[in-house]
Amino acid sequence: DEFNVDHVRDTFRVILQMALVLTFGGTVPVIKVGRMAGQFAKPRSENTETVDGVELPSYRGDNINSEAFTAESREPDPQRMVDAYYQCAQTLNILRAFSYGGYADISRLHAWNLDFVETTSMGSKYRQLADKVDESLRFMKAIGVNTESDTFTQAQFFTAHECLLLPYEQALTRMDSTTGRWYDCSAHMVWIGERTRQLDCAHVEFCRGLGNPIGIKISDKCDPAELVTLCQTLNPNNIPGRITIIVRMGAEKLYTNFPPLIRAIQREGLSVLWISDPVHGNTIKVESGYKTRDFEAIRAELRAFFDVHDQMGTHPGGVHLEMTGEDVTECLGGVQNINEEDLKERYHTHCDPRLNGQQALELSFLVAERMRRSMGLKPLLDDDEDDDY
């Protein structure tokens, strides 16, 4: 229902803004990966749900069944996979156009601000940063750097989603005729979820044969020995960059459960990229019945993720967020101070609550400041002197 060019564009430009903040503020290159063009299947905790005494199969995503609470709508329909494929193809074409057609030109960085963010404190911080980047670009031009090259006018953008619905993923898997390797062409990167990462699970067996980069989502339930075996199964040649471990635990459990996992990986000399997913482990249900997430809990888990890496001497490699470019009110808190009463105003999600553009941008500034602090650099902006991250 939410598929249109404007929604794709708005999410894309929030990701561009966040990448700019992290690249300039954190002084590191940023790989931009969007959970877009393929995330239609939903892992569910329960096989059924009950409303007013009526029990029906759970909604499992638009490429399986419908969210409408009727027996007919909850019946799995294979045609939905075909519909999902065509919508994904359209989304990818839109993303290519924005990535390479001039929209991602860094000289347009002021135009990336969303209308609903423009007049806010986050919009103001972004404009201050954009002014600094503009000044840097003018300096580079003055010393002869070609700022009209592809590096400045285009953006490399990749897609990823959970490898959940195997019939869909298998149908889009092809052999590369030049290398003889198999690739799942539904996305650049696919990940195995917390519910399907068991060593004897079909999802692990399927991903083991792919040439794509593979993600593994883990929670506090993950055993260190199990994680080592899983990484060795999926990456027997220990190829750097192939395995990304996406950590979702909640702040308190992360401090106690994460270090043993890092130690186990280090002990075996395995090459992995650690990414924090501070959103999924912090879902709550409020009295009004809305499923939501608290910005402060998300921020606390991100802080814990960086703290543990500092203690272990390892590298925090990235952040995985559930977000949208729309002006939704699905997650509590942030500089907008969204409260429980506000949730009903613009709660549009079909499944999980998402950060809106302003909340996502706020997190990117917090992460950038944490990175600068760890490198001994001054705060990115003057008003960030007292930011507690």
Solvent accessible surface area in square Angstrom, and as a share of the most:
residue,aa,sasa,rsa
1,D,154,0.80
2,E,54,0.24
3,F,63,0.26
4,N,62,0.32
5,V,78,0.45
6,D,73,0.38
7,H,54,0.24
8,V,10,0.06
9,R,65,0.24
10,D,21,0.11
11,T,20,0.12
12,F,0,0.00
13,R,26,0.10
14,V,1,0.00
15,I,23,0.12
16,L,8,0.04
17,Q,2,0.01
18,M,24,0.11
19,A,10,0.08
20,L,16,0.08
21,V,0,0.00
22,L,30,0.15
23,T,58,0.34
24,F,64,0.27
25,G,0,0.00
26,G,0,0.00
27,T,77,0.45
28,V,49,0.28
29,P,126,0.79
30,V,43,0.25
31,I,136,0.69
32,K,34,0.14
33,V,62,0.35
34,G,2,0.02
35,R,70,0.25
36,M,25,0.11
37,A,11,0.09
38,G,7,0.07
39,Q,31,0.14
40,F,34,0.14
41,A,9,0.07
42,K,39,0.17
43,P,40,0.25
44,R,72,0.26
45,S,87,0.56
46,E,120,0.54
47,N,111,0.57
48,T,56,0.33
49,E,59,0.26
50,T,86,0.50
51,V,67,0.38
52,D,142,0.74
53,G,72,0.69
54,V,78,0.45
55,E,110,0.49
56,L,23,0.11
57,P,65,0.41
58,S,4,0.03
59,Y,7,0.03
60,R,71,0.26
61,G,0,0.00
62,D,51,0.27
63,N,5,0.03
64,I,29,0.15
65,N,3,0.01
66,S,25,0.16
67,E,68,0.30
68,A,52,0.40
69,F,61,0.25
70,T,69,0.40
71,A,70,0.54
72,E,154,0.69
73,S,27,0.18
74,R,8,0.03
75,E,111,0.50
76,P,85,0.54
77,D,62,0.32
78,P,98,0.62
79,Q,95,0.42
80,R,66,0.24
81,M,48,0.22
82,V,67,0.39
83,D,80,0.41
84,A,7,0.05
85,Y,93,0.35
86,Y,127,0.48
87,Q,54,0.24
88,C,10,0.06
89,A,35,0.27
90,Q,92,0.41
91,T,10,0.06
92,L,41,0.21
93,N,88,0.45
94,I,28,0.14
95,L,6,0.03
96,R,129,0.47
97,A,62,0.48
98,F,33,0.14
99,S,3,0.02
100,Y,112,0.43
101,G,65,0.62
102,G,30,0.29
103,Y,30,0.11
104,A,6,0.04
105,D,29,0.15
106,I,37,0.19
107,S,76,0.49
108,R,95,0.35
109,L,0,0.00
110,H,76,0.34
111,A,49,0.38
112,W,9,0.03
113,N,9,0.05
114,L,3,0.02
115,D,123,0.64
116,F,52,0.22
117,V,1,0.01
118,E,64,0.29
119,T,127,0.74
120,T,37,0.21
121,S,64,0.41
122,M,8,0.04
123,G,0,0.00
124,S,40,0.26
125,K,21,0.09
126,Y,1,0.00
127,R,82,0.30
128,Q,74,0.33
129,L,0,0.00
130,A,0,0.00
131,D,81,0.42
132,K,85,0.36
133,V,6,0.04
134,D,33,0.17
135,E,109,0.49
136,S,39,0.25
137,L,12,0.06
138,R,149,0.54
139,F,127,0.53
140,M,53,0.24
141,K,121,0.51
142,A,87,0.67
143,I,108,0.55
144,G,64,0.62
145,V,60,0.34
146,N,97,0.50
147,T,16,0.09
148,E,142,0.64
149,S,37,0.24
150,D,92,0.48
151,T,116,0.68
152,F,35,0.14
153,T,27,0.16
154,Q,63,0.28
155,A,8,0.06
156,Q,123,0.55
157,F,21,0.09
158,F,65,0.27
159,T,3,0.02
160,A,4,0.03
161,H,2,0.01
162,E,17,0.08
163,C,0,0.00
164,L,33,0.17
165,L,35,0.17
166,L,27,0.14
167,P,77,0.48
168,Y,13,0.05
169,E,5,0.02
170,Q,104,0.46
171,A,66,0.51
172,L,26,0.13
173,T,22,0.13
174,R,129,0.47
175,M,102,0.45
176,D,48,0.25
177,S,107,0.69
178,T,118,0.69
179,T,82,0.48
180,G,39,0.38
181,R,106,0.39
182,W,120,0.42
183,Y,67,0.26
184,D,1,0.00
185,C,79,0.47
186,S,10,0.06
187,A,11,0.08
188,H,89,0.40
189,M,29,0.13
190,V,0,0.00
191,W,9,0.03
192,I,0,0.00
193,G,4,0.04
194,E,28,0.13
195,R,114,0.41
196,T,16,0.09
197,R,9,0.03
198,Q,78,0.34
199,L,80,0.40
200,D,137,0.71
201,C,28,0.17
202,A,60,0.47
203,H,24,0.11
204,V,2,0.01
205,E,103,0.46
206,F,32,0.13
207,C,0,0.00
208,R,117,0.43
209,G,50,0.48
210,L,8,0.04
211,G,16,0.16
212,N,5,0.03
213,P,60,0.37
214,I,0,0.00
215,G,0,0.00
216,I,0,0.00
217,K,11,0.05
218,I,0,0.00
219,S,8,0.05
220,D,38,0.20
221,K,157,0.67
222,C,10,0.06
223,D,72,0.37
224,P,39,0.25
225,A,67,0.52
226,E,45,0.20
227,L,0,0.00
228,V,15,0.09
229,T,57,0.33
230,L,0,0.00
231,C,3,0.02
232,Q,76,0.34
233,T,44,0.26
234,L,1,0.00
235,N,7,0.03
236,P,103,0.65
237,N,121,0.62
238,N,54,0.27
239,I,72,0.37
240,P,106,0.67
241,G,57,0.55
242,R,21,0.08
243,I,1,0.00
244,T,8,0.05
245,I,0,0.00
246,I,4,0.02
247,V,0,0.00
248,R,54,0.20
249,M,12,0.05
250,G,11,0.10
251,A,21,0.16
252,E,150,0.67
253,K,107,0.45
254,L,0,0.00
255,Y,88,0.33
256,T,94,0.55
257,N,53,0.27
258,F,0,0.00
259,P,17,0.10
260,P,46,0.29
261,L,1,0.01
262,I,0,0.00
263,R,115,0.42
264,A,1,0.01
265,I,5,0.02
266,Q,90,0.40
267,R,172,0.63
268,E,87,0.39
269,G,52,0.50
270,L,29,0.14
271,S,34,0.22
272,V,31,0.18
273,L,71,0.35
274,W,13,0.05
275,I,27,0.14
276,S,0,0.00
277,D,0,0.00
278,P,0,0.00
279,V,0,0.00
280,H,29,0.13
281,G,34,0.33
282,N,21,0.11
283,T,50,0.29
284,I,84,0.42
285,K,152,0.64
286,V,15,0.09
287,E,177,0.79
288,S,72,0.46
289,G,40,0.38
290,Y,64,0.24
291,K,66,0.28
292,T,0,0.00
293,R,3,0.01
294,D,46,0.24
295,F,1,0.00
296,E,98,0.44
297,A,35,0.27
298,I,0,0.00
299,R,33,0.12
300,A,30,0.23
301,E,0,0.00
302,L,0,0.00
303,R,61,0.22
304,A,0,0.00
305,F,1,0.00
306,F,15,0.06
307,D,32,0.17
308,V,0,0.00
309,H,1,0.00
310,D,84,0.44
311,Q,127,0.56
312,M,41,0.18
313,G,70,0.67
314,T,31,0.18
315,H,127,0.57
316,P,30,0.19
317,G,27,0.26
318,G,22,0.21
319,V,52,0.30
320,H,26,0.12
321,L,29,0.15
322,E,10,0.05
323,M,32,0.14
324,T,6,0.04
325,G,2,0.02
326,E,26,0.12
327,D,44,0.23
328,V,0,0.00
329,T,5,0.03
330,E,1,0.00
331,C,0,0.00
332,L,18,0.09
333,G,14,0.13
334,G,18,0.18
335,V,70,0.40
336,Q,60,0.27
337,N,111,0.57
338,I,10,0.05
339,N,76,0.39
340,E,84,0.38
341,E,119,0.53
342,D,45,0.23
343,L,0,0.00
344,K,108,0.46
345,E,101,0.45
346,R,87,0.32
347,Y,50,0.19
348,H,86,0.38
349,T,21,0.12
350,H,65,0.29
351,C,20,0.12
352,D,34,0.18
353,P,0,0.00
354,R,32,0.12
355,L,0,0.00
356,N,0,0.00
357,G,1,0.01
358,Q,5,0.02
359,Q,2,0.01
360,A,0,0.00
361,L,2,0.01
362,E,16,0.07
363,L,2,0.01
364,S,2,0.02
365,F,2,0.01
366,L,7,0.03
367,V,8,0.04
368,A,0,0.00
369,E,8,0.04
370,R,22,0.08
371,M,35,0.16
372,R,33,0.12
373,R,125,0.45
374,S,78,0.50
375,M,88,0.39
376,G,70,0.67
377,L,74,0.37
378,K,167,0.71
379,P,45,0.28
380,L,3,0.01
381,L,4,0.02
382,D,129,0.67
383,D,95,0.49
384,D,6,0.03
385,E,115,0.52
386,D,136,0.70
387,D,38,0.20
388,D,99,0.51
389,Y,7,0.03
